[in-house]
């Protein structure tokens, strides 16, 4: 969680008017109590009326109103096209999440901006439906986030098939196809794999850590040098 998001979360927790200890905040936000003490101090210095002390707890002295997030017409259009592209190209789960986020935004923005969403003329069609590609994308994305090894059956452009064990590092979209960048244990090097050539892909229980020379940052450094 970004620090700005954590500070916002602390304020939201304190808005319930109950006394909340630093320990409880630390456990909920998965940081140390020392971090919470620093955050509370910065929140107070920014003008938020926090009262309390270490070892006792914190609360807001009075209710504060946080102004609603407002969007311009162009920002609304950007959100719409982004959500539609995610629904079309970013896998089943992210597509559903994008629509859910757009629904939440639609529910709180002024009526004149809601029409910008409803009447948007920006579309992102996909003419060939591939459910397996959506599923593979979801699996690869989760494996990257969780740092889990994956095993795949892969068919190359020349038709040759092989079984690969990969440390998945990143996903790239090229306008028509997705590629997975990973460290291939068979080749002992970085490799890129097109998702539409994966015959099957399975996440493993085994986790991995970024090893020197084998991380996404190392891959990007190599690409910039070549």
N, C-alpha and C positions, 0 to 999 in steps of 0.2 A: 504494500500500500504506500502511495506517495505521501510525503509529510503533509502536504496541503490537504489531502483527503483525510488524513488522520486528525488534523486540527478541526476540520469541519465535523467529523464524526464525534469528537469530544464535545463540541458545542451542542450537537444534537442530543447527545446523551444527557448533558447537564440541563437541557431545557425541560426535563420532566419534573424539575423542582425537588427531587429527592437528593439527599446527601450521598455522593458517590466517592468511594475511596480511590486513591491512586492505584492500589493493588487491584481493585476490581476493573479499573480502566485498562491497566496494563494487561491483565488476563484477557479481557475482551478484544483488545487491539493487538495482542501478541507482541508487545514490546516490554522493555524494562520499566520499573517504577521511576528510575532516574530520568528516562526519556519522557515519562508523563509529567514529572515535575518541571522539566524544561518547557514542555508544550504548554502547560498551564500558565507558566510565567509569560511566555510569548503571547498567548491568547489574551491575558490580562493587559499586557503592554499595548496590544492593538485596540484596546478600548472596550472589550467585552467584559461586562460586570460580573466577574467570577469572585466568589468569596469562599474562604476555607483555609485550611493549612495542612501540611504534610502530617500523616498519621491520624487525621480526623476525617477529612473528606472535603469535597468541593460541591458547589452548586451555584446557580446564577442568582444574583440578588433580586432581579426582577425579570419578567418575560421580555425577550427581545424578538423583534420581527425581522426575519431575514427576507429581503426582497426576492420575489420570484425571478427565475432566470428568464430573460427575454431574448428573443431571436429576431434578426432582421429577415426580410423576405428572401434574400439570397442565402442566408444561413439555413432557412427552412428548406429551400430547394436542394442545398447540399446534403442535408440530412435525409431527404426523401430519396435522392439518387443513390446515396451511400447505402441506405437500407435496402433499396431494390436490388442493387448490385450484390449485397451480401446474401439476399434471399436467392439470387440466381447462381452466384458463383462461390459462395463461402461455406458451403456445406449445410446440412439440414439443421444442425443445432444453432450455429451462428445466424443462419437465416431466420429462424424462429425468434431468436433473441433480438435481432435487429427490428423485426416487426413489433415485438413487445415494447421495445424502447420507443419506437415511433408512436405506438398507441398511447403510451404514457405522456409523451410530449404533446400529442394532439389533445389530450384530456385537459391540459392546463394552460394552453396558449389562448390568446384572444381569438374571438370568432373570425376576425378578418384575416388572421394568419392560418386558421384551419382550412380556409378555402385554398390557400397556396398548396397545402398537402393534397387535398381532394382533387384539385384541378391541375396538378403538376403534369406537364407534358414530357417529362424525362423518364425514359424506360430503359430497361436492361434485359432484353429477351435472350433466352437460350433455346435454340431450335431443336437440339437433340437432348433428350432427357436421359441421364445416366445415374441411376440410384446408387450403383456401386461406387461411382466416383465421389458422390456426396458422403457415403459411409466411410470410404478410405480417407477422405479429407478430415472428417471428424476424428478418426482414430489417430491419424498422424499429428493433428493439432494437439490432442490431449497428451500424446506421448511426448511431444516437445515440451509442453508445459510441465509435465510430471517427471521429465528426464527418465523415461522408460525406454529400454531397448525394444526394437520391433524386429520381427522376422517376416520377410516377404518372399513371395514367388514372383519373379520379374521377367518380363519378356522384352528383349531388346528390339531395336528397329529392324534388325536382320532376322528376327524370329527366334533367336537362341534364348532359351530360358535358363534361369539360374535361381538358386535359393540364397538369399542374402540376409545377413544379420547386421542391423544398422543402429548407430546412435543418431536419432533424428535431431536435427539442429534448427532447421528453418524451412518455411514454405514460401515459394515465389509464384506469383500469378503473371502469366505472359499474355493476357488478353484472350487466350483461347484454352490454354492448358495450365495446370499447376505442376510444379516440380518440387520435390522434396530434396533438400540438401542434407547430407549426413555423412558420418564417418563409417565407411564400409569395412567391416572386419575381414571380409574375404580379400579385398584389394589392399587393405591397410593404408587407406588414403581416403580423401574426400571424393564423393560421387554425388551426382544429381540423378534423380529418378522421376520420370513422368508418371503422374498418378494414374493416367489412363492406360498405362502399360503394366500396372500392378495386377497380377492375377489373383493374389490374395495378400492380406497383410494382417498380422496379429501382434498386439502388444504383449510384452513379456512382463513378468513380475520383477525381473531384475532391473535395478536402477543404475544410472551411470552418473559420473561427475565429469565436469569439463577438465580434460587432461591438457597439459601443455602441448600446443601444436595441433590440437584436435577440436578446438572450439569453433563456434560460428565466427567469432572475431578473427581467428586465425585464417579461416576460409576467406573472409572478406579481405583481409590483408593480402593474401595470395592473389586474389582476383584483381586487386588494384595494382599489383606489381606486374602482372602478366599482360 
